Amino acid sequence: MTDTVPLIQPGDLVEGAASGSTFGSKVRVRVDREPWSGGVTSEGRANTVLSDGRGVHMVYTDTIRIIERAN
């Protein structure tokens, strides 16, 4: 895995593991803007913030995958 965020554009459907989740919860959102850095955890894992227009979701950067590209 990598700490580099894949090229995500508004309208893409994106999935990742919720940062801080002890159960490996997945977050799936259709983003409304480009993601931004959420810093680094105390364990050294990078976080990325995803926005869907209603709220923001912090996920581990190395778990992000693009499910569907915007048209």
C-alpha positions in Angstrom: 0.0 0.0 0.0 1.0 3.6 -0.4 0.4 6.9 1.3 -0.2 8.6 -2.0 -3.8 9.6 -2.7 -5.0 8.4 -6.1 -6.3 11.1 -8.5 -9.8 11.7 -7.2 -12.1 14.1 -8.9 -15.5 15.5 -8.0 -18.2 12.9 -8.8 -16.0 9.9 -8.2 -17.4 7.1 -5.9 -14.6 6.4 -3.4 -14.2 3.8 -0.6 -11.8 3.7 2.3 -11.4 2.4 5.9 -12.6 4.9 8.4 -9.7 6.4 10.3 -9.7 5.4 14.0 -12.2 2.6 13.4 -11.5 -0.5 15.6 -13.8 -2.6 13.4 -12.5 -1.8 10.0 -15.6 0.2 9.0 -15.7 1.2 5.4 -16.7 4.6 4.2 -18.2 4.9 0.7 -18.9 8.4 -0.7 -19.4 10.2 -4.0 -17.0 13.1 -3.5 -18.0 16.7 -4.3 -14.4 18.0 -4.4 -10.8 16.9 -4.4 -9.7 15.3 -1.1 -7.2 16.9 1.3 -4.7 15.7 3.9 -6.0 14.7 7.3 -2.5 14.5 8.8 -0.8 11.5 10.3 -1.9 9.2 13.1 0.2 8.4 16.1 0.9 5.1 14.5 2.3 6.9 11.4 -0.6 6.2 9.0 -1.6 9.0 6.7 -5.2 10.2 6.7 -7.2 11.7 3.8 -10.4 13.8 4.2 -13.2 13.0 1.7 -16.2 15.4 1.3 -19.6 14.4 -0.1 -21.3 17.8 0.2 -23.1 16.9 3.4 -20.2 16.2 5.6 -16.6 15.1 5.7 -15.1 11.6 6.3 -11.6 10.8 7.4 -10.1 7.6 6.0 -6.7 5.9 6.0 -5.0 7.0 2.8 -3.5 3.6 2.1 -7.0 2.1 1.9 -8.6 4.4 -0.6 -9.9 2.9 -3.9 -12.0 4.5 -6.6 -15.1 2.4 -7.2 -16.5 4.4 -10.0 -15.3 7.4 -12.1 -17.4 10.4 -12.7 -18.9 10.8 -16.2 
